């Protein structure tokens, strides 16, 4: 090989990243639906009552808030680890 096999085509890398993001989003929606549906819906019917609707709205908002908090915390941790390793290598 001539060494070019080690670096993938940038378009392929971008496609893979986009597809990975789509998959993560679908997993998140599935997880959120499962959690909030079980918590808020007592019995399925032809129409959702206002209590169930408000419960679902609140659950989804809290789920999004929690997910965002976790992502922010992981990013902070990653950045601090990166700056620590950069400091140690200097």
VOTOR-376901 format. One line per 8 residues: number of its first residue (from 1); for each residue z, y, x of C-alpha. Coordinates in nm, 4 decimals, always signed. Each point is the difference from the previous one (the first is absolute). Layout:
REM residues N
NUM> Z/Y/X | ...
END
This chain:
REM residues 90
1> +0.0000/+0.0000/+0.0000 | -0.0538/+0.3589/+0.1062 | +0.3357/+0.1337/-0.1228 | -0.1403/+0.1699/-0.3102 | +0.1280/-0.2788/-0.2239 | +0.3537/+0.1243/+0.0611 | -0.0669/+0.3284/-0.1796 | -0.1139/-0.0350/-0.3588
9> -0.2592/+0.2162/-0.1691 | +0.1743/+0.3183/-0.1272 | -0.1684/-0.0380/-0.3402 | +0.1358/-0.3527/-0.0288 | +0.3471/+0.1169/+0.0979 | -0.0151/+0.2767/-0.2613 | -0.1203/-0.2463/-0.2664 | +0.2849/-0.2386/+0.0833
17> +0.2543/+0.2837/-0.0157 | -0.1302/+0.1186/-0.3384 | +0.0094/-0.3533/-0.1390 | +0.3530/-0.0490/+0.1367 | +0.1107/+0.3215/-0.1690 | -0.1528/-0.1164/-0.3282 | +0.1837/-0.3304/+0.0296 | +0.3325/+0.1729/+0.0756
25> -0.0507/+0.2307/-0.2985 | -0.0751/-0.2931/-0.2318 | +0.3087/-0.1826/+0.1239 | +0.2112/+0.3083/-0.0593 | -0.1325/+0.0447/-0.3544 | +0.0588/-0.3682/-0.0738 | +0.3550/+0.0147/+0.1337 | +0.0757/+0.3220/-0.1883
33> -0.1392/-0.1411/-0.3232 | +0.2030/-0.3178/+0.0357 | +0.3265/+0.1815/+0.0706 | -0.0370/+0.2719/-0.2631 | -0.1396/-0.2259/-0.2713 | +0.2877/-0.2458/+0.0322 | +0.2517/+0.2830/+0.0012 | -0.1374/+0.2039/-0.2917
41> -0.1827/-0.2243/-0.2446 | +0.2232/-0.2166/-0.2166 | -0.2655/-0.1395/-0.2294 | -0.3726/+0.0656/+0.0115 | -0.1496/+0.1403/-0.3156 | -0.3003/+0.1902/-0.1283 | +0.1617/+0.3349/+0.0804 | +0.2439/+0.1142/+0.2677
49> +0.3105/+0.1797/-0.1210 | +0.1075/+0.3276/+0.1590 | +0.2986/-0.1573/+0.1784 | -0.2205/-0.2562/+0.1728 | -0.2553/+0.2665/+0.0864 | +0.2617/+0.2280/+0.1581 | +0.1512/-0.2955/+0.1843 | -0.3410/-0.0891/+0.1442
57> -0.0693/+0.3595/+0.1045 | +0.3399/+0.0298/+0.1704 | -0.0330/-0.3394/+0.1663 | -0.3456/+0.0782/+0.1386 | +0.1152/+0.3403/+0.1268 | +0.3040/-0.1546/+0.1729 | -0.2152/-0.2773/+0.1430 | -0.2426/+0.2553/+0.1452
65> +0.2858/+0.2137/+0.1338 | +0.1601/-0.3015/+0.1643 | -0.3270/-0.1196/+0.1493 | -0.0707/+0.3472/+0.1392 | +0.3517/+0.0218/+0.1454 | -0.0406/-0.3369/+0.1726 | -0.3418/+0.0961/+0.1396 | +0.1362/+0.3287/+0.1331
73> +0.2958/-0.1779/+0.1604 | -0.2265/-0.2581/+0.1641 | -0.2259/+0.2750/+0.1332 | +0.3020/+0.1848/+0.1429 | +0.1229/-0.3190/+0.1640 | -0.3447/-0.0708/+0.1432 | -0.0309/+0.3543/+0.1359 | +0.3449/-0.0108/+0.1564
81> -0.0759/-0.3351/+0.1627 | -0.3267/+0.1418/+0.1288 | +0.1671/+0.3036/+0.1488 | +0.2717/-0.2180/+0.1554 | -0.2559/-0.2316/+0.1614 | -0.2023/+0.3022/+0.1220 | +0.3154/+0.1486/+0.1547 | +0.0866/-0.3290/+0.1684
89> -0.3497/-0.0382/+0.1453 | +0.0017/+0.3499/+0.1522
END
